[in-house]
């Protein structure tokens, strides 16, 4: 199968890492001096018309109209990983009914992504699930939820990385070796998430389980609540959601 990436930035690279390497890859992008793609894909300059079996749209939302112009009027499946651009806009600008809109995150590179998607045809969904099935959990959903899921799941690696970075700084501040802190912070985050998933419990149940009377955990939790950490996370997701909506309005003007 010949897969054409339109755009070759961070998320395109993460997707490539998680995909089977027996496919033929072409990347259409502005910067052709990208060491990551050297030897992995045929690099073509932006604006080039390239034939392929499946196309992955991975450009910035504000650039997509110009980027897709050479690919109009094709019948192959197009998979968009762009924020805010809905399937109606994709169909209109590409004059093609075979569209999938999805929102992967960087975890797809290790097959641990959570990828919500919606589609415009059975063919598009079939091509998408066959190709992206190796990247993680695929979640078919209604398009009305995609902007909210962009804010929650597409941006989730950012929230997690900020939290882990805070744990790193805290561990170093109290005297632990840097590498020990890094391993502990990452593994405890992974372990906590897997525990919630395996036990099928609400996060607050885990909080109650570890918060013994007068113990270290409840004292730490008190400070987190006093500092507004939970409220800050909620607000961050909400702001990302409204930005996704704003980008859509800009494109519609």
C-alpha positions in Angstrom: 0.0 0.0 0.0 1.2 3.5 -0.9 0.6 6.0 1.9 0.9 9.7 1.3 1.4 12.1 4.2 0.4 15.6 3.4 2.5 17.3 6.1 5.4 15.7 7.9 5.5 17.3 11.3 5.3 15.9 14.9 2.1 13.9 14.7 2.9 12.6 11.2 6.2 11.2 12.5 4.4 9.6 15.5 1.9 7.9 13.2 4.6 6.7 10.9 6.5 5.2 13.8 3.4 3.1 14.8 2.5 2.0 11.3 3.8 -1.2 9.6 7.0 -0.6 7.6 6.1 -2.8 4.7 4.1 0.0 3.2 5.5 2.5 0.7 5.6 6.1 2.2 5.6 9.5 0.5 5.7 12.7 2.4 4.7 16.0 0.9 6.0 18.9 2.9 7.6 22.3 2.7 10.9 21.5 4.4 12.7 18.8 2.5 15.7 18.8 4.7 14.2 16.8 7.5 16.6 14.1 8.8 13.8 12.1 10.3 12.3 11.2 6.9 15.5 10.6 5.2 15.6 6.9 4.1 12.1 6.3 5.4 10.0 8.0 2.8 10.1 9.7 -0.6 10.1 13.4 0.1 8.2 15.7 -2.3 7.8 19.5 -2.1 4.5 21.0 -1.0 2.2 21.6 -3.9 3.2 18.4 -5.7 0.5 16.1 -6.9 1.3 12.5 -5.8 -0.6 9.3 -6.4 -1.4 7.1 -3.4 -3.8 4.5 -1.9 -4.5 6.4 1.3 -3.7 10.0 2.2 -3.1 11.3 5.7 -3.7 15.0 6.1 -1.3 16.3 8.8 -0.9 20.0 8.1 -1.9 23.0 10.3 -5.6 23.7 10.0 -5.1 27.2 8.7 -2.9 25.8 5.9 -5.1 22.9 4.8 -6.9 24.5 1.9 -3.7 25.3 0.0 -2.1 22.0 1.0 -4.9 19.8 -0.4 -5.5 21.7 -3.6 -3.3 19.3 -5.7 -5.3 16.3 -4.3 -8.9 17.3 -5.3 -11.3 15.0 -7.2 -9.8 11.7 -6.0 -11.7 8.6 -4.8 -9.1 7.3 -2.4 -9.6 7.6 1.4 -8.3 10.7 3.1 -7.6 10.6 6.8 -7.4 13.9 8.6 -5.6 14.4 11.9 -6.1 18.2 11.8 -7.9 19.9 14.7 -11.2 21.7 14.0 -11.6 20.8 10.3 -14.8 18.9 10.1 -15.8 16.3 7.5 -18.1 18.7 5.7 -15.2 21.0 5.0 -13.0 18.1 3.9 -15.5 16.8 1.5 -16.1 20.3 0.1 -12.5 21.2 -0.4 -11.4 17.8 -1.7 -14.5 17.0 -3.7 -14.3 13.4 -2.3 -16.8 11.5 -0.1 -14.3 9.1 1.4 -13.1 11.0 4.5 -12.1 10.1 8.1 -11.6 12.8 10.7 -9.6 11.6 13.7 -7.6 12.9 16.6 -4.6 10.8 17.5 -2.0 11.8 20.1 1.7 11.1 20.4 1.1 7.7 22.1 0.3 6.2 18.7 4.0 5.8 18.1 4.1 3.0 20.6 0.6 1.6 19.8 -1.0 3.1 22.9 -3.0 5.9 21.3 -6.7 6.7 22.0 -8.0 7.7 18.6 -11.6 9.0 18.3 -12.9 9.2 14.7 -15.9 9.8 12.5 -16.2 9.0 8.8 -18.2 9.8 5.7 -18.3 6.4 4.1 -18.0 2.7 4.8 -14.9 2.5 2.4 -13.2 5.3 4.4 -13.9 3.6 7.7 -12.6 0.2 6.4 -9.4 1.8 5.1 -8.9 3.7 8.3 -9.4 0.9 10.7 -7.2 -1.4 8.6 -4.3 1.1 8.7 -4.7 2.8 12.1 -5.6 -0.4 14.0 -1.9 -0.8 15.0 -1.8 2.6 16.6 -4.0 2.0 19.6 -7.6 2.1 20.6 -10.0 3.3 17.9 -13.2 4.9 19.1 -15.9 5.6 16.6 -17.9 8.7 17.7 -20.3 11.4 16.5 -18.7 14.4 14.9 -20.3 16.8 17.4 -17.8 15.4 20.0 -14.6 15.7 18.0 -13.7 19.3 19.1 -14.2 18.3 22.8 -12.1 15.1 22.3 -9.4 17.2 20.6 -9.1 19.2 23.8 -9.2 16.1 26.1 -7.4 13.3 24.2 -5.4 15.1 21.5 -3.8 17.4 24.1 -3.6 14.8 26.9 0.2 14.1 26.5 0.8 17.8 27.4 -1.2 17.5 30.6 0.6 14.3 31.6 4.0 15.6 30.7 3.5 18.8 32.9 2.4 16.6 35.8 5.4 14.3 35.5 7.7 17.3 35.1 6.4 18.7 38.4 7.1 15.3 40.1 10.6 15.4 38.7 11.3 18.8 40.1 9.7 17.8 43.4 11.8 14.7 43.7 15.0 16.6 43.0 14.0 19.3 45.5 13.7 16.8 48.3 17.1 15.2 47.4 16.5 12.3 45.2 18.8 11.5 42.2 17.5 12.8 38.9 17.4 9.4 37.1 15.7 7.7 40.0 13.1 10.4 40.1 12.4 10.1 36.4 11.9 6.4 36.5 9.7 6.6 39.6 7.5 9.4 38.3 6.9 7.8 34.9 6.3 4.3 36.2 4.0 5.5 39.0 2.0 7.4 36.4 1.7 4.4 34.1 0.9 2.1 37.1 -1.8 4.4 38.4 -3.5 4.6 35.0 -3.3 0.9 34.5 -4.7 0.2 37.9 -7.8 2.4 37.2 -8.3 0.6 33.9 -7.9 -2.9 35.2 -9.9 -2.4 38.4 -12.6 -0.3 36.6 -12.8 2.1 39.5 -13.4 5.8 39.6 -10.3 7.9 40.3 -11.8 9.2 43.5 -12.0 5.6 44.8 -8.3 5.3 44.4 -7.8 8.6 46.1 -9.8 7.3 49.1 -7.9 4.0 49.1 -4.5 5.7 49.5 -5.6 8.6 51.8 -5.2 7.1 55.3 -6.1 9.2 58.3 -3.4 11.8 59.2 -1.1 10.2 56.5 1.1 11.7 53.9 -1.3 11.4 51.0 -4.2 13.3 52.6 -1.8 16.1 53.6 -0.5 16.2 50.0 -4.1 16.2 48.6 -5.0 19.1 50.8 -2.3 21.2 49.3 -3.3 20.2 45.7 -6.9 21.2 46.4 -5.8 24.5 48.1 -3.6 25.3 45.1 -6.4 24.7 42.6 -4.7 22.0 40.6 -7.9 20.2 39.6 -9.6 23.4 38.6 -6.5 24.4 36.5 -6.7 21.1 34.6 -10.4 21.5 33.9 -9.9 25.1 32.7 -7.0 24.0 30.5 -9.2 21.4 28.7 -12.0 23.9 28.4 -9.7 26.6 26.9 -8.3 24.0 24.4 -11.9 23.1 23.4 -12.8 26.8 22.8 -9.7 27.2 20.7 -10.7 24.3 18.6 -14.0 25.9 18.0 -12.3 29.2 17.2 -10.1 27.7 14.6 -13.2 26.2 12.9 -14.8 29.6 12.8 -11.7 31.2 11.3 -11.7 28.6 8.5 -15.4 29.2 7.8 -15.0 33.0 7.4 
